[in-house]
Amino acid sequence: MEDIMAATRVSAEAMAMEDAGIIAQGKKADLLDIEGDPTKDIHVLLNPCHIEKVYVGGKQLK
C-alpha cells in the first residue's frame, strides 16, 4: 500500500497538486477499476487484462 500511495498521493503532494492523489467528493479523479487486490499482489497493475474501467478527470473512458 505504501508503494501505491507513494505513486499517487505522496507524489501529488510533492508537486503541490491539491486536486490530485486522493479520491474525495468534488475532486476529478483519474483512477483504474481493476480485478484483483494490488495491496496483496502489485502485479495485477502490470497486466492490462485486469483493468475493468478507466476514469480520467472523473469521467469513464469507453
PDB file of N, CA, C, O and CB in Angstrom:
ATOM      1  N   MET A   1       0.829  -1.189   0.000  1.00  0.00           N
ATOM      2  CA  MET A   1       0.000   0.000   0.000  1.00  0.00           C
ATOM      3  C   MET A   1       0.875   1.254   0.000  1.00  0.00           C
ATOM      4  O   MET A   1       0.517   2.265  -0.606  1.00  0.00           O
ATOM      5  CB  MET A   1      -0.944  -0.003   1.212  1.00  0.00           C
ATOM      6  N   GLU A   2       2.012   1.188   0.675  1.00  0.00           N
ATOM      7  CA  GLU A   2       2.913   2.343   0.706  1.00  0.00           C
ATOM      8  C   GLU A   2       3.414   2.696  -0.691  1.00  0.00           C
ATOM      9  O   GLU A   2       3.565   3.875  -1.014  1.00  0.00           O
ATOM     10  CB  GLU A   2       4.099   2.067   1.630  1.00  0.00           C
ATOM     11  N   ASP A   3       3.672   1.689  -1.518  1.00  0.00           N
ATOM     12  CA  ASP A   3       4.121   1.953  -2.894  1.00  0.00           C
ATOM     13  C   ASP A   3       3.033   2.647  -3.705  1.00  0.00           C
ATOM     14  O   ASP A   3       3.310   3.576  -4.464  1.00  0.00           O
ATOM     15  CB  ASP A   3       4.533   0.645  -3.586  1.00  0.00           C
ATOM     16  N   ILE A   4       1.798   2.191  -3.541  1.00  0.00           N
ATOM     17  CA  ILE A   4       0.678   2.793  -4.271  1.00  0.00           C
ATOM     18  C   ILE A   4       0.476   4.242  -3.821  1.00  0.00           C
ATOM     19  O   ILE A   4       0.260   5.128  -4.648  1.00  0.00           O
ATOM     20  CB  ILE A   4      -0.624   1.973  -4.054  1.00  0.00           C
ATOM     21  N   MET A   5       0.548   4.477  -2.522  1.00  0.00           N
ATOM     22  CA  MET A   5       0.390   5.845  -2.013  1.00  0.00           C
ATOM     23  C   MET A   5       1.534   6.742  -2.467  1.00  0.00           C
ATOM     24  O   MET A   5       1.319   7.918  -2.760  1.00  0.00           O
ATOM     25  CB  MET A   5       0.310   5.839  -0.483  1.00  0.00           C
ATOM     26  N   ALA A   6       2.748   6.201  -2.529  1.00  0.00           N
ATOM     27  CA  ALA A   6       3.892   6.997  -2.991  1.00  0.00           C
ATOM     28  C   ALA A   6       3.717   7.396  -4.448  1.00  0.00           C
ATOM     29  O   ALA A   6       4.134   8.482  -4.851  1.00  0.00           O
ATOM     30  CB  ALA A   6       5.206   6.215  -2.814  1.00  0.00           C
ATOM     31  N   ALA A   7       3.098   6.519  -5.245  1.00  0.00           N
ATOM     32  CA  ALA A   7       2.905   6.803  -6.668  1.00  0.00           C
ATOM     33  C   ALA A   7       1.712   7.718  -6.923  1.00  0.00           C
ATOM     34  O   ALA A   7       1.574   8.254  -8.022  1.00  0.00           O
ATOM     35  CB  ALA A   7       2.725   5.508  -7.432  1.00  0.00           C
ATOM     36  N   THR A   8       0.861   7.901  -5.939  1.00  0.00           N
ATOM     37  CA  THR A   8      -0.343   8.710  -6.142  1.00  0.00           C
ATOM     38  C   THR A   8      -0.354   9.916  -5.215  1.00  0.00           C
ATOM     39  O   THR A   8       0.057  11.004  -5.619  1.00  0.00           O
ATOM     40  CB  THR A   8      -1.601   7.866  -5.918  1.00  0.00           C
ATOM     41  N   ARG A   9      -0.803   9.750  -4.013  1.00  0.00           N
ATOM     42  CA  ARG A   9      -0.994  10.874  -3.099  1.00  0.00           C
ATOM     43  C   ARG A   9       0.306  11.594  -2.757  1.00  0.00           C
ATOM     44  O   ARG A   9       0.365  12.822  -2.817  1.00  0.00           O
ATOM     45  CB  ARG A   9      -1.646  10.393  -1.833  1.00  0.00           C
ATOM     46  N   VAL A  10       1.327  10.858  -2.405  1.00  0.00           N
ATOM     47  CA  VAL A  10       2.583  11.486  -1.994  1.00  0.00           C
ATOM     48  C   VAL A  10       3.212  12.279  -3.138  1.00  0.00           C
ATOM     49  O   VAL A  10       3.710  13.385  -2.924  1.00  0.00           O
ATOM     50  CB  VAL A  10       3.565  10.427  -1.493  1.00  0.00           C
ATOM     51  N   SER A  11       3.192  11.724  -4.346  1.00  0.00           N
ATOM     52  CA  SER A  11       3.768  12.457  -5.476  1.00  0.00           C
ATOM     53  C   SER A  11       2.929  13.694  -5.804  1.00  0.00           C
ATOM     54  O   SER A  11       3.480  14.731  -6.175  1.00  0.00           O
ATOM     55  CB  SER A  11       3.874  11.541  -6.713  1.00  0.00           C
ATOM     56  N   ALA A  12       1.612  13.598  -5.674  1.00  0.00           N
ATOM     57  CA  ALA A  12       0.758  14.766  -5.916  1.00  0.00           C
ATOM     58  C   ALA A  12       1.040  15.857  -4.890  1.00  0.00           C
ATOM     59  O   ALA A  12       1.088  17.038  -5.232  1.00  0.00           O
ATOM     60  CB  ALA A  12      -0.731  14.370  -5.874  1.00  0.00           C
ATOM     61  N   GLU A  13       1.225  15.463  -3.638  1.00  0.00           N
ATOM     62  CA  GLU A  13       1.551  16.445  -2.594  1.00  0.00           C
ATOM     63  C   GLU A  13       2.911  17.091  -2.865  1.00  0.00           C
ATOM     64  O   GLU A  13       3.075  18.294  -2.664  1.00  0.00           O
ATOM     65  CB  GLU A  13       1.549  15.775  -1.200  1.00  0.00           C
ATOM     66  N   ALA A  14       3.877  16.306  -3.314  1.00  0.00           N
ATOM     67  CA  ALA A  14       5.216  16.832  -3.588  1.00  0.00           C
ATOM     68  C   ALA A  14       5.194  17.866  -4.702  1.00  0.00           C
ATOM     69  O   ALA A  14       6.021  18.778  -4.720  1.00  0.00           O
ATOM     70  CB  ALA A  14       6.166  15.699  -3.954  1.00  0.00           C
ATOM     71  N   MET A  15       4.254  17.731  -5.632  1.00  0.00           N
ATOM     72  CA  MET A  15       4.136  18.677  -6.739  1.00  0.00           C
ATOM     73  C   MET A  15       3.097  19.752  -6.453  1.00  0.00           C
ATOM     74  O   MET A  15       2.722  20.513  -7.344  1.00  0.00           O
ATOM     75  CB  MET A  15       3.780  17.944  -8.022  1.00  0.00           C
ATOM     76  N   ALA A  16       2.632  19.812  -5.201  1.00  0.00           N
ATOM     77  CA  ALA A  16       1.642  20.808  -4.763  1.00  0.00           C
ATOM     78  C   ALA A  16       0.375  20.774  -5.611  1.00  0.00           C
ATOM     79  O   ALA A  16      -0.199  21.816  -5.927  1.00  0.00           O
ATOM     80  CB  ALA A  16       2.247  22.204  -4.811  1.00  0.00           C
ATOM     81  N   MET A  17      -0.053  19.570  -5.974  1.00  0.00           N
ATOM     82  CA  MET A  17      -1.280  19.395  -6.752  1.00  0.00           C
ATOM     83  C   MET A  17      -2.418  19.093  -5.778  1.00  0.00           C
ATOM     84  O   MET A  17      -2.576  17.952  -5.343  1.00  0.00           O
ATOM     85  CB  MET A  17      -1.125  18.245  -7.821  1.00  0.00           C
ATOM     86  N   GLU A  18      -3.197  20.091  -5.441  1.00  0.00           N
ATOM     87  CA  GLU A  18      -4.242  19.931  -4.437  1.00  0.00           C
ATOM     88  C   GLU A  18      -5.419  19.091  -4.924  1.00  0.00           C
ATOM     89  O   GLU A  18      -6.136  18.512  -4.108  1.00  0.00           O
ATOM     90  CB  GLU A  18      -4.735  21.279  -4.005  1.00  0.00           C
ATOM     91  N   ASP A  19      -5.631  19.015  -6.233  1.00  0.00           N
ATOM     92  CA  ASP A  19      -6.763  18.263  -6.767  1.00  0.00           C
ATOM     93  C   ASP A  19      -6.370  16.867  -7.229  1.00  0.00           C
ATOM     94  O   ASP A  19      -7.147  16.220  -7.932  1.00  0.00           O
ATOM     95  CB  ASP A  19      -7.386  19.017  -7.912  1.00  0.00           C
ATOM     96  N   ALA A  20      -5.199  16.388  -6.860  1.00  0.00           N
ATOM     97  CA  ALA A  20      -4.740  15.091  -7.339  1.00  0.00           C
ATOM     98  C   ALA A  20      -4.276  14.220  -6.175  1.00  0.00           C
ATOM     99  O   ALA A  20      -3.912  14.715  -5.108  1.00  0.00           O
ATOM    100  CB  ALA A  20      -3.609  15.267  -8.358  1.00  0.00           C
ATOM    101  N   GLY A  21      -4.299  12.924  -6.410  1.00  0.00           N
ATOM    102  CA  GLY A  21      -3.745  11.987  -5.450  1.00  0.00           C
ATOM    103  C   GLY A  21      -4.706  11.433  -4.436  1.00  0.00           C
ATOM    104  O   GLY A  21      -4.334  10.550  -3.663  1.00  0.00           O
ATOM    105  N   ILE A  22      -5.948  11.924  -4.408  1.00  0.00           N
ATOM    106  CA  ILE A  22      -6.937  11.401  -3.461  1.00  0.00           C
ATOM    107  C   ILE A  22      -8.281  11.214  -4.163  1.00  0.00           C
ATOM    108  O   ILE A  22      -8.555  11.814  -5.202  1.00  0.00           O
ATOM    109  CB  ILE A  22      -7.090  12.350  -2.242  1.00  0.00           C
ATOM    110  N   ILE A  23      -9.094  10.374  -3.567  1.00  0.00           N
ATOM    111  CA  ILE A  23     -10.464  10.176  -4.043  1.00  0.00           C
ATOM    112  C   ILE A  23     -11.374  10.816  -3.006  1.00  0.00           C
ATOM    113  O   ILE A  23     -11.439  10.363  -1.863  1.00  0.00           O
ATOM    114  CB  ILE A  23     -10.807   8.638  -4.258  1.00  0.00           C
ATOM    115  N   ALA A  24     -12.076  11.868  -3.405  1.00  0.00           N
ATOM    116  CA  ALA A  24     -12.957  12.578  -2.492  1.00  0.00           C
ATOM    117  C   ALA A  24     -13.999  13.334  -3.304  1.00  0.00           C
ATOM    118  O   ALA A  24     -13.795  13.641  -4.478  1.00  0.00           O
ATOM    119  CB  ALA A  24     -12.155  13.544  -1.576  1.00  0.00           C
ATOM    120  N   GLN A  25     -15.116  13.626  -2.653  1.00  0.00           N
ATOM    121  CA  GLN A  25     -16.175  14.369  -3.321  1.00  0.00           C
ATOM    122  C   GLN A  25     -15.641  15.720  -3.790  1.00  0.00           C
ATOM    123  O   GLN A  25     -14.947  16.420  -3.053  1.00  0.00           O
ATOM    124  CB  GLN A  25     -17.389  14.558  -2.381  1.00  0.00           C
ATOM    125  N   GLY A  26     -15.977  16.069  -5.025  1.00  0.00           N
ATOM    126  CA  GLY A  26     -15.552  17.336  -5.598  1.00  0.00           C
ATOM    127  C   GLY A  26     -14.209  17.288  -6.299  1.00  0.00           C
ATOM    128  O   GLY A  26     -13.806  18.266  -6.929  1.00  0.00           O
ATOM    129  N   LYS A  27     -13.500  16.153  -6.198  1.00  0.00           N
ATOM    130  CA  LYS A  27     -12.219  16.002  -6.875  1.00  0.00           C
ATOM    131  C   LYS A  27     -12.448  15.336  -8.223  1.00  0.00           C
ATOM    132  O   LYS A  27     -13.396  14.567  -8.382  1.00  0.00           O
ATOM    133  CB  LYS A  27     -11.223  15.179  -6.014  1.00  0.00           C
ATOM    134  N   LYS A  28     -11.596  15.622  -9.184  1.00  0.00           N
ATOM    135  CA  LYS A  28     -11.682  14.999 -10.504  1.00  0.00           C
ATOM    136  C   LYS A  28     -10.656  13.879 -10.564  1.00  0.00           C
ATOM    137  O   LYS A  28      -9.477  14.111 -10.830  1.00  0.00           O
ATOM    138  CB  LYS A  28     -11.447  16.042 -11.651  1.00  0.00           C
ATOM    139  N   ALA A  29     -11.112  12.685 -10.319  1.00  0.00           N
ATOM    140  CA  ALA A  29     -10.206  11.549 -10.175  1.00  0.00           C
ATOM    141  C   ALA A  29      -9.783  10.947 -11.506  1.00  0.00           C
ATOM    142  O   ALA A  29     -10.572  10.857 -12.447  1.00  0.00           O
ATOM    143  CB  ALA A  29     -10.851  10.490  -9.336  1.00  0.00           C
ATOM    144  N   ASP A  30      -8.525  10.540 -11.562  1.00  0.00           N
ATOM    145  CA  ASP A  30      -8.021   9.630 -12.578  1.00  0.00           C
ATOM    146  C   ASP A  30      -7.780   8.328 -11.828  1.00  0.00           C
ATOM    147  O   ASP A  30      -6.959   8.280 -10.912  1.00  0.00           O
ATOM    148  CB  ASP A  30      -6.696  10.181 -13.305  1.00  0.00           C
ATOM    149  N   LEU A  31      -8.482   7.286 -12.205  1.00  0.00           N
ATOM    150  CA  LEU A  31      -8.304   6.039 -11.477  1.00  0.00           C
ATOM    151  C   LEU A  31      -8.636   4.836 -12.331  1.00  0.00           C
ATOM    152  O   LEU A  31      -9.290   4.933 -13.369  1.00  0.00           O
ATOM    153  CB  LEU A  31      -9.153   6.033 -10.236  1.00  0.00           C
ATOM    154  N   LEU A  32      -8.160   3.698 -11.854  1.00  0.00           N
ATOM    155  CA  LEU A  32      -8.419   2.416 -12.511  1.00  0.00           C
ATOM    156  C   LEU A  32      -9.300   1.568 -11.629  1.00  0.00           C
ATOM    157  O   LEU A  32      -9.119   1.523 -10.412  1.00  0.00           O
ATOM    158  CB  LEU A  32      -7.106   1.675 -12.831  1.00  0.00           C
ATOM    159  N   ASP A  33     -10.250   0.899 -12.237  1.00  0.00           N
ATOM    160  CA  ASP A  33     -11.039  -0.133 -11.567  1.00  0.00           C
ATOM    161  C   ASP A  33     -10.438  -1.449 -12.049  1.00  0.00           C
ATOM    162  O   ASP A  33     -10.554  -1.797 -13.224  1.00  0.00           O
ATOM    163  CB  ASP A  33     -12.616  -0.021 -11.893  1.00  0.00           C
ATOM    164  N   ILE A  34      -9.799  -2.176 -11.145  1.00  0.00           N
ATOM    165  CA  ILE A  34      -9.088  -3.376 -11.568  1.00  0.00           C
ATOM    166  C   ILE A  34      -9.629  -4.619 -10.878  1.00  0.00           C
ATOM    167  O   ILE A  34     -10.207  -4.551  -9.793  1.00  0.00           O
ATOM    168  CB  ILE A  34      -7.603  -3.234 -11.287  1.00  0.00           C
ATOM    169  N   GLU A  35      -9.428  -5.745 -11.530  1.00  0.00           N
ATOM    170  CA  GLU A  35      -9.752  -7.041 -10.946  1.00  0.00           C
ATOM    171  C   GLU A  35      -8.536  -7.469 -10.136  1.00  0.00           C
ATOM    172  O   GLU A  35      -7.435  -7.571 -10.678  1.00  0.00           O
ATOM    173  CB  GLU A  35     -10.128  -8.112 -12.051  1.00  0.00           C
ATOM    174  N   GLY A  36      -8.720  -7.716  -8.870  1.00  0.00           N
ATOM    175  CA  GLY A  36      -7.628  -8.128  -8.005  1.00  0.00           C
ATOM    176  C   GLY A  36      -7.344  -7.082  -6.950  1.00  0.00           C
ATOM    177  O   GLY A  36      -7.936  -6.002  -6.948  1.00  0.00           O
ATOM    178  N   ASP A  37      -6.438  -7.412  -6.061  1.00  0.00           N
ATOM    179  CA  ASP A  37      -6.095  -6.544  -4.944  1.00  0.00           C
ATOM    180  C   ASP A  37      -4.609  -6.201  -5.010  1.00  0.00           C
ATOM    181  O   ASP A  37      -3.771  -7.024  -4.641  1.00  0.00           O
ATOM    182  CB  ASP A  37      -6.447  -7.216  -3.590  1.00  0.00           C
ATOM    183  N   PRO A  38      -4.271  -4.999  -5.473  1.00  0.00           N
ATOM    184  CA  PRO A  38      -2.857  -4.643  -5.604  1.00  0.00           C
ATOM    185  C   PRO A  38      -2.129  -4.543  -4.266  1.00  0.00           C
ATOM    186  O   PRO A  38      -0.899  -4.545  -4.240  1.00  0.00           O
ATOM    187  CB  PRO A  38      -2.731  -3.337  -6.333  1.00  0.00           C
ATOM    188  N   THR A  39      -2.861  -4.457  -3.153  1.00  0.00           N
ATOM    189  CA  THR A  39      -2.183  -4.445  -1.855  1.00  0.00           C
ATOM    190  C   THR A  39      -1.700  -5.839  -1.483  1.00  0.00           C
ATOM    191  O   THR A  39      -0.835  -5.990  -0.620  1.00  0.00           O
ATOM    192  CB  THR A  39      -3.116  -3.902  -0.764  1.00  0.00           C
ATOM    193  N   LYS A  40      -2.251  -6.847  -2.126  1.00  0.00           N
ATOM    194  CA  LYS A  40      -1.814  -8.225  -1.888  1.00  0.00           C
ATOM    195  C   LYS A  40      -0.897  -8.723  -3.010  1.00  0.00           C
ATOM    196  O   LYS A  40      -0.004  -9.535  -2.766  1.00  0.00           O
ATOM    197  CB  LYS A  40      -3.032  -9.152  -1.756  1.00  0.00           C
ATOM    198  N   ASP A  41      -1.116  -8.239  -4.237  1.00  0.00           N
ATOM    199  CA  ASP A  41      -0.291  -8.629  -5.380  1.00  0.00           C
ATOM    200  C   ASP A  41      -0.189  -7.444  -6.335  1.00  0.00           C
ATOM    201  O   ASP A  41      -1.085  -7.219  -7.149  1.00  0.00           O
ATOM    202  CB  ASP A  41      -0.884  -9.881  -6.104  1.00  0.00           C
ATOM    203  N   ILE A  42       0.894  -6.692  -6.236  1.00  0.00           N
ATOM    204  CA  ILE A  42       1.088  -5.477  -7.037  1.00  0.00           C
ATOM    205  C   ILE A  42       1.117  -5.772  -8.531  1.00  0.00           C
ATOM    206  O   ILE A  42       0.907  -4.870  -9.343  1.00  0.00           O
ATOM    207  CB  ILE A  42       2.379  -4.783  -6.630  1.00  0.00           C
ATOM    208  N   HIS A  43       1.374  -7.021  -8.903  1.00  0.00           N
ATOM    209  CA  HIS A  43       1.478  -7.390 -10.319  1.00  0.00           C
ATOM    210  C   HIS A  43       0.156  -7.272 -11.073  1.00  0.00           C
ATOM    211  O   HIS A  43       0.160  -7.241 -12.304  1.00  0.00           O
ATOM    212  CB  HIS A  43       1.993  -8.799 -10.438  1.00  0.00           C
ATOM    213  N   VAL A  44      -0.983  -7.207 -10.362  1.00  0.00           N
ATOM    214  CA  VAL A  44      -2.256  -7.023 -11.079  1.00  0.00           C
ATOM    215  C   VAL A  44      -2.285  -5.686 -11.815  1.00  0.00           C
ATOM    216  O   VAL A  44      -3.048  -5.519 -12.767  1.00  0.00           O
ATOM    217  CB  VAL A  44      -3.444  -7.107 -10.100  1.00  0.00           C
ATOM    218  N   LEU A  45      -1.461  -4.738 -11.384  1.00  0.00           N
ATOM    219  CA  LEU A  45      -1.403  -3.442 -12.063  1.00  0.00           C
ATOM    220  C   LEU A  45      -0.573  -3.490 -13.341  1.00  0.00           C
ATOM    221  O   LEU A  45      -0.643  -2.573 -14.160  1.00  0.00           O
ATOM    222  CB  LEU A  45      -0.835  -2.395 -11.130  1.00  0.00           C
ATOM    223  N   LEU A  46       0.202  -4.538 -13.517  1.00  0.00           N
ATOM    224  CA  LEU A  46       1.067  -4.646 -14.688  1.00  0.00           C
ATOM    225  C   LEU A  46       0.402  -5.321 -15.875  1.00  0.00           C
ATOM    226  O   LEU A  46       0.890  -5.218 -17.001  1.00  0.00           O
ATOM    227  CB  LEU A  46       2.304  -5.396 -14.330  1.00  0.00           C
ATOM    228  N   ASN A  47      -0.698  -6.003 -15.639  1.00  0.00           N
ATOM    229  CA  ASN A  47      -1.347  -6.773 -16.693  1.00  0.00           C
ATOM    230  C   ASN A  47      -2.641  -6.080 -17.119  1.00  0.00           C
ATOM    231  O   ASN A  47      -3.583  -6.019 -16.330  1.00  0.00           O
ATOM    232  CB  ASN A  47      -1.632  -8.218 -16.219  1.00  0.00           C
ATOM    233  N   PRO A  48      -2.713  -5.559 -18.344  1.00  0.00           N
ATOM    234  CA  PRO A  48      -3.901  -4.831 -18.808  1.00  0.00           C
ATOM    235  C   PRO A  48      -5.192  -5.642 -18.761  1.00  0.00           C
ATOM    236  O   PRO A  48      -6.273  -5.055 -18.716  1.00  0.00           O
ATOM    237  CB  PRO A  48      -3.678  -4.362 -20.206  1.00  0.00           C
ATOM    238  N   CYS A  49      -5.113  -6.958 -18.769  1.00  0.00           N
ATOM    239  CA  CYS A  49      -6.343  -7.754 -18.732  1.00  0.00           C
ATOM    240  C   CYS A  49      -7.074  -7.605 -17.401  1.00  0.00           C
ATOM    241  O   CYS A  49      -8.250  -7.957 -17.306  1.00  0.00           O
ATOM    242  CB  CYS A  49      -6.027  -9.226 -18.984  1.00  0.00           C
ATOM    243  N   HIS A  50      -6.402  -7.089 -16.373  1.00  0.00           N
ATOM    244  CA  HIS A  50      -7.037  -6.875 -15.068  1.00  0.00           C
ATOM    245  C   HIS A  50      -7.780  -5.536 -14.990  1.00  0.00           C
ATOM    246  O   HIS A  50      -8.534  -5.303 -14.045  1.00  0.00           O
ATOM    247  CB  HIS A  50      -5.989  -6.941 -13.967  1.00  0.00           C
ATOM    248  N   ILE A  51      -7.573  -4.664 -15.969  1.00  0.00           N
ATOM    249  CA  ILE A  51      -8.223  -3.356 -15.958  1.00  0.00           C
ATOM    250  C   ILE A  51      -9.656  -3.496 -16.442  1.00  0.00           C
ATOM    251  O   ILE A  51      -9.903  -3.933 -17.566  1.00  0.00           O
ATOM    252  CB  ILE A  51      -7.450  -2.344 -16.836  1.00  0.00           C
ATOM    253  N   GLU A  52     -10.606  -3.118 -15.577  1.00  0.00           N
ATOM    254  CA  GLU A  52     -12.023  -3.209 -15.933  1.00  0.00           C
ATOM    255  C   GLU A  52     -12.586  -1.879 -16.409  1.00  0.00           C
ATOM    256  O   GLU A  52     -13.369  -1.849 -17.358  1.00  0.00           O
ATOM    257  CB  GLU A  52     -12.824  -3.703 -14.750  1.00  0.00           C
ATOM    258  N   LYS A  53     -12.199  -0.771 -15.762  1.00  0.00           N
ATOM    259  CA  LYS A  53     -12.660   0.559 -16.150  1.00  0.00           C
ATOM    260  C   LYS A  53     -11.532   1.562 -15.923  1.00  0.00           C
ATOM    261  O   LYS A  53     -10.677   1.371 -15.059  1.00  0.00           O
ATOM    262  CB  LYS A  53     -13.934   0.965 -15.349  1.00  0.00           C
ATOM    263  N   VAL A  54     -11.546   2.632 -16.713  1.00  0.00           N
ATOM    264  CA  VAL A  54     -10.572   3.716 -16.569  1.00  0.00           C
ATOM    265  C   VAL A  54     -11.343   5.028 -16.473  1.00  0.00           C
ATOM    266  O   VAL A  54     -12.229   5.300 -17.283  1.00  0.00           O
ATOM    267  CB  VAL A  54      -9.551   3.741 -17.771  1.00  0.00           C
ATOM    268  N   TYR A  55     -10.999   5.833 -15.479  1.00  0.00           N
ATOM    269  CA  TYR A  55     -11.618   7.142 -15.305  1.00  0.00           C
ATOM    270  C   TYR A  55     -10.530   8.207 -15.407  1.00  0.00           C
ATOM    271  O   TYR A  55      -9.479   8.097 -14.775  1.00  0.00           O
ATOM    272  CB  TYR A  55     -12.372   7.237 -13.938  1.00  0.00           C
ATOM    273  N   VAL A  56     -10.792   9.229 -16.202  1.00  0.00           N
ATOM    274  CA  VAL A  56      -9.876  10.355 -16.352  1.00  0.00           C
ATOM    275  C   VAL A  56     -10.675  11.628 -16.108  1.00  0.00           C
ATOM    276  O   VAL A  56     -11.704  11.856 -16.744  1.00  0.00           O
ATOM    277  CB  VAL A  56      -9.195  10.366 -17.771  1.00  0.00           C
ATOM    278  N   GLY A  57     -10.203  12.442 -15.200  1.00  0.00           N
ATOM    279  CA  GLY A  57     -10.918  13.674 -14.860  1.00  0.00           C
ATOM    280  C   GLY A  57     -12.311  13.405 -14.318  1.00  0.00           C
ATOM    281  O   GLY A  57     -13.216  14.226 -14.469  1.00  0.00           O
ATOM    282  N   GLY A  58     -12.477  12.247 -13.686  1.00  0.00           N
ATOM    283  CA  GLY A  58     -13.766  11.898 -13.106  1.00  0.00           C
ATOM    284  C   GLY A  58     -14.759  11.313 -14.095  1.00  0.00           C
ATOM    285  O   GLY A  58     -15.897  11.027 -13.725  1.00  0.00           O
ATOM    286  N   LYS A  59     -14.349  11.130 -15.355  1.00  0.00           N
ATOM    287  CA  LYS A  59     -15.255  10.588 -16.370  1.00  0.00           C
ATOM    288  C   LYS A  59     -14.709   9.260 -16.890  1.00  0.00           C
ATOM    289  O   LYS A  59     -13.515   9.112 -17.150  1.00  0.00           O
ATOM    290  CB  LYS A  59     -15.443  11.596 -17.538  1.00  0.00           C
ATOM    291  N   GLN A  60     -15.614   8.309 -17.032  1.00  0.00           N
ATOM    292  CA  GLN A  60     -15.223   6.986 -17.507  1.00  0.00           C
ATOM    293  C   GLN A  60     -14.898   7.006 -18.992  1.00  0.00           C
ATOM    294  O   GLN A  60     -15.668   7.526 -19.800  1.00  0.00           O
ATOM    295  CB  GLN A  60     -16.327   5.976 -17.229  1.00  0.00           C
ATOM    296  N   LEU A  61     -13.749   6.434 -19.344  1.00  0.00           N
ATOM    297  CA  LEU A  61     -13.401   6.265 -20.754  1.00  0.00           C
ATOM    298  C   LEU A  61     -14.095   5.044 -21.306  1.00  0.00           C
ATOM    299  O   LEU A  61     -14.386   4.102 -20.569  1.00  0.00           O
ATOM    300  CB  LEU A  61     -11.879   6.148 -20.940  1.00  0.00           C
ATOM    301  N   LYS A  62     -14.360   5.053 -22.590  1.00  0.00           N
ATOM    302  CA  LYS A  62     -15.013   3.899 -23.203  1.00  0.00           C
ATOM    303  C   LYS A  62     -13.999   2.966 -23.792  1.00  0.00           C
ATOM    304  O   LYS A  62     -14.364   1.933 -24.353  1.00  0.00           O
ATOM    305  CB  LYS A  62     -15.996   4.334 -24.269  1.00  0.00           C
TER     306      LYS A  62
END
